[in-house]
Amino acid sequence: MAKLVGTRGCGYVKSAEFIFNFNDTAVDALTGVIKTFGSNFNDAIVLDCINLPVGTQLLGGGLVVETQGVGPTAYTVKLGIPGNDAVYLAATSLLTAAGTRTDLPLTLSYLGGLGSNNGANIRMTIASTVANATAGRFRINVMYKLDGQVMEATPS
């Protein structure tokens, strides 16, 4: 059995963000086809939007609507990892007012966000119905730390 002592070092909190507009394009992670983020409602893009290193522990983050989505009757984004596409954020409307922030509900049910501890990237899934989007700008941001990384030491 190991004898434990108090922490003598700390690592910096890091952050990453992904900003996208309704008419931007990217290569879909599942099909390899170039799709939009809503300007063609049939696209339903799936994108690994934030690449995370092995040992990542998510501490927080959120979705910010910078310009309200316009056009579709339903226009949502969800955030997760391959195999669990909504572990970080269930389907959330992009039709909310500009300035709306939805925090990632990191709870003990995911052990403080260990979903990406094995290096799984954050996967975004966009879905919309009935009509093409004609406006919308959005920002996804996350804060994280790396297991075992120490940048400062505290003397004993």
Helices and strands as residue ranges (DSSP letters): E 9-10, E 14-21, E 25-27, E 34-36, E 46-50, E 56-70, E 74-81, E 84-93, E 101-103, G 108-110, G 114-116, E 122-129, E 135-146, E 152-153
